Amino acid sequence: MSDPLDQVLELVAAGRLSADEAAPILDALAARDKALGARDKALGAREQALGGTSTESSTTPADRRSPQVARIEVRDAGRRVVDLRIPISLGRFALDRVPGLSSDHLSQVREALASGASGPILDVQDADGDGVRIVLE
């Protein structure tokens, strides 16, 4: 358990931390990673200015403000029985545990998370009104 993110997620999975208690910790870890990424980007720009190899700059999904929260709604017979808002970092950990999602649905959600998409990314419903909806906010 060397990765702090893994440690927090394991504490949540074990019930020793609630999702609400873990959210600020996960946000702090994300901010740290973002700061490290900005530092690495600045070092790369400095290296390029000093005559390093040139790289074509482009806007990446990481440059945009990415969603921070995933809303997961589960419907039973058309009635909403679960309506969760969880931090994206925790959502990645719990994604495989959402009932009713096929491997195609899981890969669709993972691609949306990786691209920094926001808004509704998955809405699956059967004829009985049972379903899952995932929205990135």
N, C-alpha and C positions, 0 to 999 in steps of 0.2 A: 504494500500500500504506500508507494512513494509519491504518487501524484495527489496533491491536495484536493482536486476535483473528485477523484475517486474516493478519497476519504470521506468527504462530505456526503457524496451519494450513497456510500455504504451506511453511513449513520442514518440517513433518511430511510433507506431500505430496511434497516434494522429497527426503525421506530424510535431511535434515540433522539432524533431531530425531526420536527415537523417541516413541511414544505415552506411554511411562512418563516420559520426560524432559519432555514437554509438559504432562502432567497437573498438576504443581504450578503451572506458569505459568498454565494455564487456570483453575485454582482461584483463584489470586490475582486474576486479571482478573474472575472472577465475584464474588469478595468485594468488590472495588472497586465493581463495578456495583451490588451489593446495598447497600453503604454509601451510594453516591450516591442510590439510590432511597429509602433511609431518610431521608436529609437532605432530599430533595425532599418526602417525605411530612410531615416535621416542619415544613418551611416552609409547606406547605399548611395544616396544622393551625393554625399561628401566624397565617396570613393570615385563616383562618376566625374565629379567636378575636378578631382585631382588627376584625372586621366585614366581612370579605370575603364573597364569595358562598358560600352554604351548599351543601354537597354531602352526599348521604346516604352514610353510611359502610356498607361491607359487607365481608365477608370474601372476599378474592379468592384465586385459586389461588396467587398470589405470597406470601400471608401464611402458607401452610402450608409445611412443610419439603418441598421438591421433591427428586425423585431426583437423585443425583449421577452415577450410573454406569448405562450401558446394557450389558446382556449380549446378545450376538448369537451365536446357535447356528445352525450350518448342518449339515444332515444329508444324507448320501448313502447311499441304500439302507438307511435306518433307522439308520445308524451316524453318530454325531456326529463330523464332520471338522473343524469350526471351533467354538471356544468362546472368545469374546473378551469381556473386560470393558474398556470404554473410557469415558472421561469423556463425559458428555452433550454438552458443548460440542464435542468432537471428533466425536461421533456425528452431530450435526446436519450437520456438514460432509460426512461420509462416507455419509450416508443414501442419496443417489442412486446410490452405487456398490455397493450390496448387490444381488447377482444374484438374479433371480427375483421381484422385487417389482414389482407393477403400480402404475400411478398411483393406483389406489384404495387400495392398501396403503400407499403413501407418504403419502397425505393422512391416512389413519387414524393412522399413526405421528406425523406432524406435529401433528395435533390432540391426541393424548395428551401429547406434549411440551409443547405450549402450555398445556394445562390443568393440568399438574403431576401427572398420573396416575402411579401406581406399580404395580408388579407386571407380569404378562404382558400385553402390549398387542397382540401379533401372533403367530399360530402358523399358518403355511401349510405344508401337506404334500400331496404328490401321491400317487397310487396306488403308485408305486415306492418310497415312503419317503424321497424327497428333500424337503427343506423348509427353512424359515427360521423361527426363533423369536426374538422380541425381548422382553426383560424389562427394565423400569426398576427399578433398586434404589436 
